Amino acid sequence: MPVMDEFKEEREALKHGTLKQKLGYFWDYYKWHLIGGIVLLVVVVSFLSHVLGQKTEVFYAAMLNSTKLNQEGSLADQFLTYTGIDPADNQAILDDAMRISFDYLDELSIYSVQKLSSAVASGQLDVIVAGDDLFAHYAMEGVLSDLRDSFTQEQLDALSPYLYYVDRPVMEQVIEDTRKSNYVFNPDIPDPTRPDQMADPVPVGVYVESSELLTSNYYFAEGDRIVVGLMPNSSRKDMSQKFIAFLLGME
């Protein structure tokens, strides 16, 4: 019997068949279409959920060698609220997963250095926050932005009690020395708080250990004081300015 005739007879029989017979026929002939449709639906829903649920990154800070103390609140969300940005659709990342030791470069230190370097090179990183011992490495190696490129003189005047300086000639010598093999970071660094004792003082950081917001949420190793430095290639310098003002309780 031709296939089309068999199909017509089966369809005619199903008109008078039971619900179970009809469902069985549908499953036999259309199960793969149904399974394929379900799989496609799951993939589409998963993709849309990921895309629609993904928050926009508006700020990224590397909280070097830090430990989060307060697991209940989110300093990042408090910062967004301070700036008037909705945390429901946006995120500020305060990355406390990087551990760097220049005295003992273990696997975690190497990974952290690579991660930090990648974030800097891509322009993703806006600021680093670190204890002043670790901060000195990046400050003296010319990694950080001259704050005069990001702040007005009026803003710098307001920040003057908190500014961290490097002496340009010393920094340039350190940069030159780091190009030499087997160089050990041990320069004679002028007091970062005494620009009057420097030949060419450059403000590259802001001391923020007075911030109760910060110290109640994070503990920083590698130094007695905590410093924030800006990245030269960040496209969100306005957010970096607001982050410092947020931490210091400034308007």
Buried (B, 14 or more C-beta within 10 A) or exposed (E): EEEEEEEEEEEEEBEEBEEEEEEEBEEEEEEEEEEEEEEEEEEEEEEEEEEEEEEEEBBBBBBBBBEBEEEEEBBBBBBBEBBEBEBEEBBBBBBBEBBBBEEEEEEEBEBBBEBBEEBBEEBBBBBBBBBBBBBBBBBBBBBBBBBEEBBEEEBBEBBEEBBBBBBBEBBBBBEEBEEEEEEEBEBEBBEBBEBEEBEEBBBBBBBBBBBEBBBEBBBBBBBEBBBBBBBBEBEBBEBBBBBBBBBBEEE
